[in-house]
């Protein structure tokens, strides 16, 4: 029998080999215990219309949390402040839930200030003592606030300085609260959809870890579900197919557009587009924006996200480019629940996944781990076409060097790698819909949705002048990226058939065939990464039949600078970035290099002229040194247009 490997299966195998981005593989979860809908989480204190929640015991080397809800009122503002004990790091001081790791046994105190809609501010003090515990423990991260109907994730791991045993299995349970939807344990993670609630409600979950030495440890976690007003016909619920967090706020609280940013850009009620008079394009206000100009248009769910974005704009070698490219946007959103990233002409804003900006493990803990790469689209095809970014014959994006369980801090260079390629791509989209020639022509009475609906994007004319020729690849891309069902003829295509289709055409990447918009943004992003950062893009065609080693049928590095593609790149970049001398830059960029057919995808990372069997970078073994996202990078998907 012929053994065929789908892309999603291969990704799963690789993910397991590297243990979920750095952790050891574990057995599937045992059957889930159904939550008891009648059991609610009991608060530890009920005072002055507030209910306070916290664990029975606090231990070192374990995450803990504090939470508050109002009994019969609406909470307007919250502020948590630690007033005694060794410093604890918590990154959501204005949220109804804070979570932190305790490293020292000591006495701790917090002051909580809550403003209700019907009363003056209320202050409460919470005291607790943490006891030392170095034995094998479980910890679940991260207790947090989620909006009803939103997608939620939790992650379990082991802690304790004396813990050397491996995790063999994890059992997830919902302990209390209204039953969640799509309760899905997946190794270290629990994924679910929050239930609808009539008032703010605390849910409790547990993770029980079994270790190789026979020991067992359990930790419980709170998720506070916010009762939120949701317009089912609104932009995000209806067209973006997502319920968004209510925890966002302007990064600059007194910024020029602070009063309108959230209302215009990111909420579950949004059903019409704000006019340019209310929230204009940055480029309509200034052709030389500063970092502060950009930050005044930034919306975040956690302050650290704004801090890291600011650091990126100040320190990255791409910073000047980004400030100019951001002129085509109305706003920027960075939030823990944005996944995947996207640009949306409905609002004129870019929405960035905060996973591209974290540096510390505490920052990473605040992210939603709902995966955006586990699509089965195209699984039935007999080929795959992965791509990656490479610099100096090494992987450029190296998220797998920082597995969640290792609690490592990343250098700024890792943030720059993740953020740069993403923003070049997204801002390529923004400048496609709103090119520099449009900024001084837009009426203040118009809005992003109306303007983009009545003015063709630059990619429309570009695709007419510089079309991609292969209709077969366009139709295959519909299978791989849009989920269309493959025809018998498509199912019969082998990797070498696809090589014959792809190599004579004018795309540097398979994704270019998905839409003319993605073709445009991909050409721009690859060029800017090569020009500004010296980073090359690889593409390869690999059979999925009897090919566990991922042997390459054909592949190429720096295809974006191939002679037959250069003119297409030049046309795109001159539209988006007229300041650049594109032809001169292209003459300095590397010429394409063909991969070694017959070698695997991993060995083909080193394409230097003196490569030989003794100096090739070794194919990754288990555990792999890189996360699956590092060598199967995925482009963002844009929501539908209202």
N, C-alpha and C positions, 0 to 999 in steps of 0.2 A: 504494500500500500504506500502511495506517495505521501510523505509527511510535509504538510504545509504549515508555515508559521505566519500568523497574522501580525500586523504591526502592534496591535494592542497586546497580543500574547507575548511578543518579543519584549515589549516594554515591561510587561509584568515579570517576565523571567529576569530581565536585567535589574528591575527594581528589587526583586527578591534576592538576587545575588548580592546587591549592595545593601540589603536589609532595610529597605525603605529609607534611602538616602543616608545610610551609615549605620543602621541598627541591624542586629542579627535577625534572621528570619524566625518566625514563631508559628506555632500551630494555629489553625483557624479557631475562631472564638467558639465556645460551647453555646448551645441553644440559649437564646435570650429569655430572660425572665420577664414576663409581661408586667408592666407597671400597674399598680393599683390606683385606679382613677379616684378612689375615695380618700386616699391618703395624701394629705398636703404637708408641706414642710412647715414645721413649727418654729416660729421666731423665738429667739432667746430672750428678747425684751420687747414689750409693747408699752410705749409711753408717748403721751402728747400727740397721738395720732400717727406715730411712726412704729414700724415693725423692724427690728434689727435681727440680722441673721449672721451667725458665725459658728464654727465647729465647736464640738464639745472639748476637744483637746488641741493644743498647738504643739508641734514637735519640730525640732531642727531637721534640716535636710528634706523638708516637705513643703509644698505650696499650701498656702492658707488664704482665706478671703474674709471680707466683711461686706455685708449688703444691707440695703435699706429700701423699704417701700412705704408708701402712705396707706393707712387703713381705709380712709374714705375721702381722699382728696387727691389732687394732682401735684406732683413734685415739679417745681419750676427750676430750682438750682440745687446743686449738691457740691460740697467741698469737704474733702478729707485731708487732715493734717496730722502727721505723727508728732507727738509732743514729748515722748520719752522712750528710752530704750535704744539699743544699737540701731543705726539707720537701716531702714527697710526700703527697697526700691519698688515703687508701684507707679505705673505709667498712665493711670486714668483717674487722677485725683478729683475730677468733676463728674465722674460716673456714679451710678447707684451701686456699683460693685467695684471693689478694688481687690487685687490679688497680689501676693508677694511670696517670695521664698524666705524662710527663716534659717539663718546660718548659725546663730548664737542662742544658747539658752539664757533667757533674761526676762525681765518684766518690761512690758510694752504698753503704751497708751496712745490712743488716737482721739482727736477731736473731730466731730462731725457737725457741720452746719448745713441745715436743710431749709430751703424756702418753699413753702406751700402756696398754692394759688389763693388761699383764703386766710393766711395768717402771717405774722411777722416771722423772721428767721428763728429756727429752733436749734439749739446746740445740745449735743450729747457727747459724753466721754465714754470710751470703751477701754477697759483695762484687761489685759490677759498676760499669762505667764507661759513661756515656751520651755519645754523640757528637752534635754539632750537625748537623742536617739540615733545611734550609728548602725543599727541593724538593718537588714534588708527591708526596704520600704517601697511603697508605691506612691507616685504622685501624679495627679491629673492637672493638666494645664489647658486652658486658663479659664478660671471662673470669670464670667463677664455678662454684659447686658446684650440681649438680642431682641430684635423686633419680631412680633408675632408673624408667622408664615415665612420667616426668613430661614435660609440655610445656615446650619450651625455645625461646628466641629469641636471636639475635645481630643486631647492627646495624653496617653498614659506612658509612664516610664518608671524605671527604678531609680532610687536614690540611696544615699548612705555611704559613708566613706569605707565601710568594711564589706561592701557588697561586691563580690566578684562572681557570683552565680549568674547564669544566663536566664533570661525570661523564656519559658517554654510555651506558655499560653496566657491569654488575657480574656477574661469574661467581663463584658460590659452589661450593666443593668440600669434601668431607670428605677430609682428608689421611690420617688414621690413626685406629685404634681400631675397636671393633666397629661394624658398620654400624647407623646410626640408622634410625628408622622415620619414614615420611612426610616425607622430606627435601624441603622446599618453599621454594625461593628466591622471594622476592617483592620485587623492586626492592631497596631498601636493606636489607631484612630477610631473615634465614634463620629458618625455623620448622621444628622437628622434634620428634619424640617420642624420649626417651632409651631406649636399649636396656636389656634386663635384663642384669645383670652379677653375677658370683659374688664379686667383690671390687672395692674402689674402683678405678676405671679412668679414665685421662685420655684424652679424645678431642681431636683436633686438626682445625681447619677453616681454610680460607683464603678470602679474598675478593680478587679481582683487579678493579681499577677501570681502565676505559679512559676517557681524557679527550679533550675536544674538540680539544686541540692535538696529539693523536697519542701522548702519553705514556701509560705504563702503570705502575700501582703495586699492590703486593700486601701484605697483612698476614695473619698467622696468629693463631689464637686457641685457647685451651685451655678445655674444659669438663670438669670432673671429675664423673664419674657415681658417686654413692654407692650402695654395696650396702646396701639397706635392707630391713628386715622389713616386708612388706606383707600385710595380711589382706584378701583379695579380697572377703570378705563384710562388711568393716568399713564404718563409716558413710561415709567419704569415697570409697573406691574404688567402693563398690556403689551408694550413694544420691546422692552428689554428683558421681559420674563424674569424679573427679580424684584424682591422686596428689599429695600435698602435700609441701612441703619439710620436711626434717629439720633445717633450720638455725634454727628458731624457738626463742625462749627468753623467759622473763619479763623485761619491761622493768626491773622492780625485782627484782633477784636475791634479795634477802632480804625480799621483801614477804610479806604475810600468807598469800597463796595460791600463792606461788612454787613450792612442791613439788608442786602438783596441777594447775596451769593447763594445761600442755602435754598431760599425760596425759588430762585431762578434755575438752579443747577442740579440739586440732589435731594429729593424728598419723594415721599409716596403719594403726594397730592398733585404733583406737577402735571398739568394737562394743557398748558399753552406755553409758548415760547416768549421769554422776555424780549422786549424791543432793544435795539442797539442804544436807544436813548437811556434805558435803564442800566444796561450792561454792555458797553461797546466792545468791539475787538480791541485788543491791546494796541495793534498797529494803527488803529484809527486815532489813537491818542498820542502816540509817540513812535518815531522810527528808531529811537535809541533807548529802549527800555532798560531800566536798572533792575538789580535783584529785588529791591524793595517794591518796584512797580509790579513785578511778577507775584511776589509774596502777598501783596494786597488783594490778589485774585485767587488765592489758594484756600481750599476747603480741606480739612483733615478730620479724621475720627480720633486721632491721638496727637498730642503736641509733638512727640518725637518725630513723627512723619514730616512735619513742617521743618523741624530742625535739620533733618537729614537732607531734605530737598534743598534747603538753603545752603547747606554745606556743599552739596553737589554743584549748585549754581556758582558758588564762590571758588571752589577748588578744582573742579574738573577741567581738563584741557578742552572739553567740548563746550564749556560754559558760554563763550561768546556766541557760538552757533545757536545754542538753545535759547538764549535771550532773544535773538533775532527771529528764530523759528516760532517762538511762542507769541509773536505778534499776530499770528493768524487765529488765536484762540480768545475766547471770552473769559475762561476760567480753567483752573486745574483742580481736580479732586484726587486726593490720595486717602484711601480708607481701607480698613481691615477687611471689608467685605467686597471690594472691587476685585473680581477674578472671573474672567481674564480682563486685562486692560483693554480700553477701546477709545476711539475718538467718535463723537456723535455730532453730526451736523444739525440735529434737532435742537441742541443747546449751544453749539459752538465750543464746547469744552472737551478737554481730554480727561480721561478717568484712568488712573494709574494704580496698579496692584502694589500695595505697600511691601510685598515680599521682595521687591527690587531695591528697597531702600534700607532694610534693617542692617545694623552692625552688631548689636549686643544680643545675647540670648534672651534677655528680658524683652527687648523690642520684638524679637521673633515670636515670643509667646503670645503676643496680642493678635496675631494674624489668624485668619480663617484658613484652614488647611484643605478646604474643599478643592479637589484636584480638577484642573481644567485640561489635562492631557490624556484622559482615559477614554477617549472616543474610540468606538469600534468602526468608524467610517472607513470603508475601503478594505476591511479585513479579508474579504473574499478574493481580492485581487492577488495575482501571483508576483507582485513586486511592491517595493516601497522606495520612496525617494526622500531620505533624510537630508538634513543640512545642519551646519554648525559654524560657529565662528572660531578662528584659529589665529594665534600669533606666535611667531618664532617656533613653528612646528609643535605647539602645545595648545591644549584647549584654553580658549580665552575666558569663557564663562565657566566658573568652577564652584558651583553651589554645593557639589558633593563633598568638597573639602570641609564643609561645616555642617555635619549632621546634627539634627536637633538634639539628640541625646547627649552629644559631647559638650554642649553648653559653651561653644567657642565664640570668640569675638572676631569678626571679620575686619580686614583692613579696608581703608577707603577705596583702594584699587578694585576690590570685589564689588563694592557698591557702584563704582563708575562703570564697570563692565556690564552689570545688569541694567542699569538705568540708561546708559548711552544708546545701546542698540534699540531698546524699547522706545525711547523718546524720539530718536531719529525716524523710526517707522511711523509712530503715531502723529508726529508733527509733519511728516510727509503727507499724511491724510489731511490734516488741518489746512496745509498750504495748497493742497489740491483743490479743496472747496473754496478757500479764501486766499488766492495768490496775492502777492504784493501789489499787483496792478489794480486790485479791487478795493484796497483799504480806504482810499480817499474818495471812492465813488459810492459808498454805501450810505443810504439815507438813514438818519437816526430813527425814523419811523418804521423802518423795516426790522426784521429779526432774522436770526440764523436759519431757521427752518424755511421761512418764506423765501429768503434770498437764495439759499442753496437749491430750493425746488424750482426756482424760475431762472437760474443762471447755471448753465452746464459747468460741471467741474472740469478742470484742465485735463484730467485723464480721459474725458470723453473725446476731445479733439485729438489728443495724443494717440489714442487707440486707433483712430481712423488713419492717421499719418504713418504710424509705426505699429501696425497690428502684429499680433502673434498668429502664425499661419496654421498651426496644428489644431484642427477642430477635434481630433481624437483626444488630444491631451486636455482640451477644455472640458470635454464630456467626462473624461476620467477624473478631472479635478472636481467635478460636481459629485462624483461618487466619494472621493477621498475627503472633501471638505464640507460638502453640503448634505451628505447622507443619502444621495440618490441610490437607487438599486442598480447594481451593475448588470449590464446586458450579457447574454451568452458570449458575444464577441469580445467584450471587455474582460470577461472572466477567463477567456482563452489566451489573452495576451501574456507573453512571458517577458522577463526582464530585457532580453535582447531586442524584442520587438519595441519596447519602450525606448531603449537606447536609440534605435533608428528614428523614432519620432522626435525625441528630445534634442539630440545633438545638432541637427541642422537648423533648428529654429532659433528664436531670438530672446529666450527667457533665461535668466541666470538661475532660476529656482522654480520648482514645480508649483509653488503657491501662486506664482504670477498668473497661472492659468485659471485661478479660481474666480477672479473678477478683474475688470480693468482698473478698479481702484487699488487693489492689492498689487497688481503689476506695477503701477506707478510708485506706490510707497516702498515696495521692495527694491526697485532699482535705485531709488534715492537713498534708502537706508544702507544698502551695501556700499554704495559709493562713499558716503560720509564716513562710515566705519573704516574703510580703507584709507581715505584721505586724511582724516583727522587723527585716527588712532593706530594706523598701520595694521589693522586687523583684516584678515582674509575670510571670505565665505567659502565653505566647501559644500558641494552637492554631489550626490551619488545615486546610482540606480542599483538596487540590490534585489535579488530573487528571494522570495519567501517560501520557496519549495526546496525541501531537503538542504537547508542552508543555515543551520544553527550557528555556524561560524561567522555569518554575515559577510561572506565573500562578495566583493564589489564586482559587478559586471562592467560598470563604467563609472568614473567620477572625475571631478575637476575642481580645482581651487582657483579663485579669482576669475571665475567665468564672467563676472560683471564687466571685466575689462577686455573681453574677447573682441576682436575687430568687428564681428558682425553685430555686436551688442552695444558698442561704444556710442554710436549715434543715438540710440534710444536713451541711454543713460544721460548723454549730453543734453538732450531735449528736456528731460525731466528736471535735471538739476538747474538748468538755466531758468526754468519756469519758477521753481521754488526758491532758488538762491542766486538771483541775477548778479550778485556781487562777486561770484567766483569765476575765475578763468578756467572753465571746465576742460577745454581741450588741452591746455598746458598741464593741468593737474593729471589728466589721464596719461599723458606721456611719461609721467614719473611713477605711475602705479605699476605693480607687478603684472607681468603677462600671465595668462592662464597656464596652469600646470596640470597635466593629466595624472590621475591616480593610477596605481599599479593594478590592473585588472588581474584578478586571481588572488590578491591579498585581501584581508578582511578590512572592514571599515575602521577598526581601531588602529591597526598597523599603518594604515594610510594617513595617519595624523602627521607622520614625518615624510615630507616630500622633498627634502633637500637633495641636491644633486649627488652628494656622496653617501646617500642612504644605502645601507647593505644589511644583510641579515644580522650582523653583530652590533650595529648601532641603532637599529630601529627602536623607537619607543615601544616597550613591551605591551602586548595586548593586556588590558586590565583583567585581573583575576578576581575571584571573590575574596574579600569584599572589594567591589570596584571603587576606584578612587574618585569617581565622579557621579553626580546624580544623573538620573535618566534625562532630566531636562537639559543637561549640559551637552549631550550629543544627539538629542532629538528635540531641537528647539521648535517651539510652536508659536505661530503668529496669533495675535489677538483676533477676536471676532467682534464685529460691530453689530449693535442691535438694529432692529428694523426701524424704518423712518415713519413717524406718525403720519 
